[in-house]
Amino acid sequence: MRQIQIGNEVETVVERADYPPEKIQAILGNEVIAVLGYGVQGPGQALNMRDNGINVIVGQREGTHSWKKAVEDGWQPGKTLFPLEEAARRGTILQYLLSDAGQKDYWPTLKPHLTKGKALYFSHGFAVVYHEQTGVVPPADVDVILVAPKGSGTTVRRLFLQGKGINSSFAIYQDATGKARDRCCALGIAIGSGYLFETTFQKEVFSDLTGERGVLMGAIYGLWLAQYEVLRAHGHSPSEAFNETVEEATQSLYPLIAENGMDWMYANCSTTAQRGALDWFKRFRDAAKPVFEELYQRVASGEETRRVLEANSRSDYRAQLEKELKEIADSEMWRAGSVVRSLRPERQGKSQG
């Protein structure tokens, strides 16, 4: 376990070396980990734990696409794959990985299976932090823990298979057994984390909801779209506008940031690019900061939560979602993107030279 200091802040970081395989087995060897939900995070976490020798079962609604996917991934009905309620009954640690709206709806059915000494595990603080809206109030005699990978379930699995690990947050909301921290950290490493950064349920959900709506997804797409539309309005071709907006960012510059940081990326660009970036980034910061402050306040007040639960609970939610996503896919910017991606050397089975 390591203490890191950034400025005046000291943070606790758990490393893989703190929870080697033998320690994980000692902590989790007598547990049955029931992964409830096989949608976004469920597959990656469940498969990684299985590969790490953990006793894992999966709970999913029968007949769904996710049930079929679980079977394709090697989970056996009646042995390691069960209906949700049966998996919840069998598990000693219940990984509650349904969607946020799904967690609210299923909670009355799940709660009776949270018997004394079990652990309730989340990968998002949403349901517990906004309990006044979700009704999710765990019993006092169970551990309540969180491991939140900083990426999609697909990335969790991909990095694990590459021998790497994803960064994750971890938090203890309730320690009823005295084992909550060890259970949490052992699970965090077992699901494929390389490092675990300590937080709270509230801080995790506030930062997560802000990040998703902000630079991770919503804001970055809004910025891309604004630049693309300006370039197109001034006569630039679709491919040129896409290359200068998205392709160069994702294929060249963002990997440099990931490698060594923003300053290093700047240092490895032309002096003209450096000057422009240094002259303009504060303008964009100043323009965007009030929007981020408004966003954060909406998250903290629960307004964004209400929006999510209301939209995701509608009977036509899936159809509406597919319609909205199709509008993006059919837009000129992403049609240009499809063409540009198809021209990448790896898509053609050859390299440039």
N, C-alpha and C positions, 0 to 999 in steps of 0.2 A: 504494500500500500504506500502510495507516494503523496506527499504534500507539494503542491506547486503554487508558486506565488507570481501573480501578474499585477504589477503596481502594488496597491495595498491589499489586494484580495488574495486570500489563501484558500485553495481548494483541495479536496481529498479526491484522489484518483486511484481506482482499483485496477491492477494489471492482471494479465493472464497468470503471471508467475505467482500471484497471491492465491490463486485457486487452481493449482495443477490438477490433472485428472484424478489422482488418488484422493485429493481433498474433496473434489466434487462428488466422487463416489461415496465418500464417508458421510457427506451431508445429505445427498439425495438418493443414496442406494436403496433405502426402504420406502421411498416415495413413489407414488404413481402420479405422473404429470399429465393432467387432462387438458389438452389444447382445445378450447371451445371456440369453434369458428375456423374455417379453412379458406379464408378469403384473401386479404392483403398480407397480413403479417403471419398468419397461421402456418402456411406451408414452409416458409423459410425457417422459422423458429423450431417447428416440429421436426423437420428433416435434419437440421443441424444437431438437435438434441439426440435424435435417434442414432446419428452417425457417431456421436460422442458417448454412446453406450448408456444413455439414460432410459429409464422405463417410461415410455410415452404412449399415450393413447390419444385418439382424435375424436372429438364430438362434432357432429355436423348434421344438419337436417337431411333426412333421407330423400333421394330422388333429385337433389339439386345438382347444378353444375359443379359445385364445390365438392359434393359427395363423390361424384364421378372422378373428379381430379384427384381426390384423396386415394381412391382405388388405383388409379393410374400410377400414383406415386408409391404404391406398395403397401398401403394400409389395408388390413384385412377385416372385412365386416365380421363382427362377432368376436374378433380377437384383439385387434388394435384400432378398429373403427366402429363407433357406436352412435346411435342417436344422441342428441345433446344431453338429455336428461339422464340417460344411462351412463354416459361418460362422466357427468358431474357427480353422480352417485359413487362411481368407482374411484375417482381421483382423490388424492390427498392434497395436491396443489392444483388449483383450478386456474388455468390461464384464460382469462376472459377476453377473447380477441374478436368478438362480434363487432360490427360497426357500432358507432356511438348510439345511433337510434335503436339498433338491435339490442344493445345492452340494456337500454331503458325498457324496451318491450319484454325482454326475456327475464328481467330481474325477479319478478314474483315467482317464476318457476324455478329459478336457480337457487334462491335464498334458502329454501328448506334443506338443500344439500350442503350448505356451509355449516357443517357440524364442528363442534369444539376441536381445536387443534389443527384444523385445515388451514391452508393459505389461499388467499384470493390475490391473483396476480393480474396486473394491467400493463399494457404498453402505452397507455395514454391516461392522463389524469382527469379527463373530461367527465366521466360518469360520477366520480366521487366528489370532485370539486364543485360541480354544479348539481349537487344532490337535490336541491330544492326543485329543480326542473326534471331530473331523471328518476328520483325516488330511490337511488342506489345508496343505501346506508348499511354498510357491512355489520354483521353481528360483532359484539365486543370480544368474543372468545376465539376469533380467527386472526391470523396474520394478514395484513393488507400491504402489498408490496408492488413496486413498479420497476420495470426495465423498459426503456423507450429507445429503441435503435434510431439513430439519426439518419434514416434513409428508408426506402421502401423494402418490403419483404423480399422482393427480387434481388435487391442489392445485398441484403443480409445473407442470402443463400450464395450469391455469386462470389462475394468476397471470401466466404467460408471455403468454398470449393477451390479458390485460388490460394488458400493457405494464409489469408489475411484476416483481419477483423474489423468490424465496423465500430465507430464510437457510439456509445449509448449513455443515456442518463439512468440513474437509479435513485429510488426513494423508498423510505419506510414510512408508511402512514400509520400503521398500528402493529405493535409487537406484542401479541398475546401469549406467545409460547416461549419467548426469550431466544428464539432461533430465526427471527424474521430477517435479520441482516445477512446471516450466513446463507439462508435459503435464497435470498434475493441475489446476492453476489454470485453464488454458485450457478444459479440459473442464468444470470447475465453473461457469464463466460461460456456456459454450455450452449446458449443459443447462437454464439458466434461473435460476441463482442471482443474487441481487442483491448479496449479501455472502457471503464465505467466512471462517469463523472457524477458526483453526488448532488442532488437537488431536492426539491419538495414536490409533492403532487401539484400544488398550485403554481409554482414557478414553471414546472414542465408544461402544463397546459397553456398558461399565458404565453410563454415563448413559442410554443408549437403552433398555436392558432395564429399568432402574429406572423411567424415565419412563413407558414403556408400561404397566407393571404398576401404576404409581402414578398421579399426578395427570392424566396424559394420557388414560388409558382405564380401568384397573382401579379405582383409588381413587375417581375422580370418579363412576363409576357406582355404586360401593358407597355413597358418601355420598348420592347422589340417591335410591337405593333406600331407604336407612334413613329419610331425611326423608319420602319419599312414604308409606312404610308407617306411620310415626307419625301423619302427618296423616289418613290413611284410618282408622286405628284410633280416632281421636278424632272421627270423623263427618264429615270434610270430603269433598266430592264428588271423583270422579276428576279432573274437569277443573280444579277448584280446586287440588288437590294437585299436579297436573302443572304448572299455570301457575306456582305458587309455587316449584316445585322445579327445573324444567328450562326452561320457555319464557322466563321472565323472565331467567334466567341467560344463555341463548344468544342471545336476541334483543335484550336491552337492556344488561345489565351487562357481560358479557364483551367486547362490542365497545368499550365505554368503557375497559376495562382495556387492550385492544389499542391504543387510540388514544393514551392518555397515561399509563397506569399505574394501579396500585391506589389510590394516594392521590387521584388525580383522579376516579376512579370514586366513591370515598367522598364526595369534596367535592360531587359532583353528585347525591347522594341526600339523602333527608330527614334531618333531625337525629336522628330516632328510629332510622332505619336505621343512621346513622353510630355512634350510641352503642352499639347492639346489636352491630354488627360489631367495634368496638374492644374491647368487654367480653368477647366470646366467642372471637375468633380464637385467642388463646393457649391456651384450653382445648382447642380442636380440634388445635392444633399439638402440645400436650403429649400428647394421647391418641394421635395418629397417629405421632409421631416414632419410638417404639420399633418400630412395624410397618415403617416405612421403613428403619430400621437393619437389621432382620432381613432385609428384602427385599434390601438392598444386599449384605449378607454372602452371601446365597444366590446372587446374581449373580456376585460376585467368586470364590466357591468353585467355580463351574461347575455347581452343582446345578440352577439354572434352565435352563442349556443342556442338561443331560442330560434334563430333563423335556421340553423342546421337541423334541429329536431323537427321543426315545422315542415321544412321542405322534404326531409328524408322520410317522414312518416306518411306522406301523401301516397295514395294508391297508384297514381300515375308517375311516381318519382323516377322509376327506371326509364320509362319511355321519354320523359322530359329530359333526363340526363343524356340519353343517347342522342336526342335531337340537338341539344346544346353542343355536345362534343362533335357531332356531324357538321354543324355549322363551322366549327373551327377547322376540322379536317378538309372541308370543301372550300375554305377561303383561299384566295390566291396565294397568300404568303406560305401556307403549308402545302399547297399543290406545288409551288416552286421548291419547297423543301424536299418533297418526295422525289422530284426529278434530280435535284442536286445530290441527295444522299445516294441515289442509284448510280451516280458517276464516281463515287469513292472507289479507289483501287481495290479495297477488300471486298466490295460488292461484286467486282468483276473478276475476282480470282487472280488478279495480277498486281504487280507493284509498278510504281512509276520509276523511270530510270533513263 
